[in-house]
């Protein structure tokens, strides 16, 4: 029975007793009045008894009215108390079913209310929490003094740092671990007492989602700002470690030369003290399937270790235990379908496997891999663009150099030719002979320079053959040792035994090796080592170590490596330009490497220079491999006799000086010479000449009509005529248009009268017919 019901029942009993007493008094009064009427004077009885009777009746009526009013008030009170109880039960149900924890404390910090959600959040039951200090249950030890100070400040000033607003703080679970909560505290005054109501929400899941989202944003931001994988991964390691609250991160990069994973970078939180563990990993490398990085590399997917100190496969368990590291996970970085690296993270806490985290990390690894593929493609594009610009520049310079060399070849043909004719007429003791020999030597040197310009511009006459690079290198061994100086530079040959063949001009290949060897010698003035290496190389779709843009296929590599002083990037950018040199004045023409460049390109190869200041230079040349067998060099015996004849030769040359020299040289050798200044004149001469014309000796590039056109029209009327072309421009387009065989009917300018007559005799004798 409630207090209200007890009080109502007591009042009812009191009224019932009063009614009973009033009835007795009334009956007693009636009895006394009846008695007095018989013995006392009626007037006195009426004066006393009647008012008394009226008073008793009025009192009884009034008492009954008050009794009814008390009964009604008692019913109202019972209804109010029932409503209050119902309201309290409803409020209790609302608090207990709230999604937030609801905790109430008094001014002393003692818990006076604790709902079911608070139990779910903190682990303390209502019975365990009620009556205890709040600071002893859910507040971390480091924050307890601040909590007590806040209550005191509010009771003193009416203000508090955390009241009436939402804040995020760390709370302590019954199990001892801390976790983040969102807290709102509202004070209330009841009478003279204060209470504080706290509404608490566990935000562990929200924080975790925010951290993971922040981690993904950080990865995206880093990848948008970085230029290389080596720049991006360290920043990603730090961003992921900090946002996901791990303590140590390590980036293992695949070293393709050794086939191992090596530590490229590490990140550690400020609170971490793992110097011995970090120092040890700098010296370690992992092979496929060894350790956590090796197993991730082997499996190609993320892996999780709950506690590395208890995992028998974790080879660094003792060092991790000393550093206090327990939980660990790692994931691979795939670029182009191959694992290029591994990132692993460590924590001071034992971490249970988290499938959502591993899924997110897999996505991060995918983004890093896509970034690596994109940067690799961009680097290849930049390299291709740079090579294209270089090739365009070299092509423009080459056209200029070729044109200059062509014009000079005509002049040198005249100078060398007339020098040889004059020398043939001078007696050995003639005083003018020495001067003329000097003129011829100077012309020969000039011819060598124009030959180098033509080689650079890829317009040099080429007699290609199937050759063996190893044979050329071995044949040059003695000459190279004398050239380099055996007492200063150590020459090493690293030749692949079963080297493929290439198609090139053997003489030009010797010139390439010679020029590169001379450059290497000049780069090692105090001595060093020169290594000539040959290799079979296959270029496929996979990742390439070579920086040159090579098509898929098989190549023969010729690499010449020195230990000299190396070159800067600025020097390398001008390396193949003609007349560019870093040597002292008078010690180099600047045509050595430009000649090498032209020969390699004309042979269908690709050349690249790798050099670092102070670390030497490596020149790599890739020639397309051919399946044919190298041809043996022909052996010739005996001296060539004097080339004379009596045949008729039609000479077509637009340059009057060259035309006069050719006419004079052939006339002196006994030939009948007909001359024409251009193609039309040649056709007219051929038509008017009554006798046979045995040979057409024509320049290739002429105004009005080219040499091949003249030959085509003239052979219609004189089908027996033979043709010999001469030019200082051996790759003129008319060669391709006319289908000319330069190997059998071509004379390279500049030439001497002796070479001219020898070539004419060969063609006339039918040894080499156009």
Buried (B, 14 or more C-beta within 10 A) or exposed (E): EEEBEEEBEEBBEEBEEBBEEBEEBBEEBEEBBEEBEEEEEEEEBEEBBEEBBEEBEEBBEEBBEEBEEBBEEBEEBBEEBEEEEEEEEEEEEEBBEBEBBBBBBBBEBBBBBBBBBBBEBBBBEBEBBEEBBBBBBBBEEEBBEEBBEBBEBBEEEEEBEBBEEEEEBEBBBBEEEEBBBBBBBEBEEEEEEBBBBBBBBBBEEEBBEEBBEBBBEBBBEBBEEBEEBBEBBBBBBBBBBBBBEBBBBBBBBBEEEEEBBBBBBBBBBEEBEBEEBBEBBEEBBBBBEBBBBBBBBBEEEBBBBBBBBEBEBBBBBEBBBEBBBBBBBBBBBBBEEBBBBBBBBBBBBEBEEBEEBBEBBBEBBEBBBEBBBEBBEEEEEEBEEEBEEBBEEBEEBBEEBBBBBBBBBBBBBBBBBBBBBBBEEBEEEEEEBEEBBEBBEBBBEBBEBBBBBBBBBBBBBBEBBBBBBBBBBEBBEEEBBEBBEEEEBBBEBEBBEEBBBBBBBBEBBBBBBBBBBBBBBBBBEEBBBBBBBBBEBEBEEEEEEBEBBBEEEBBBBBBBBBBBBBBEEEBBEBBBBBEBBBEEEEEBBBBBBBBBBBBBBBBBBBBBBBBEEEEBBBBBBBBBBBEEEBEEEEEEEEEEEEBEBEBBBBBBBBBEBBBBBBBBBBEBBEBBBBBBBBBEBBBEBBEEBEEEBBBBBBBBBBEEBBBBBBBEBBBEEBEEBBBBBBBBBBBBEBBEEBEBEBEEBBBBBBBBBBBBBBBBBBBBEEEBBB
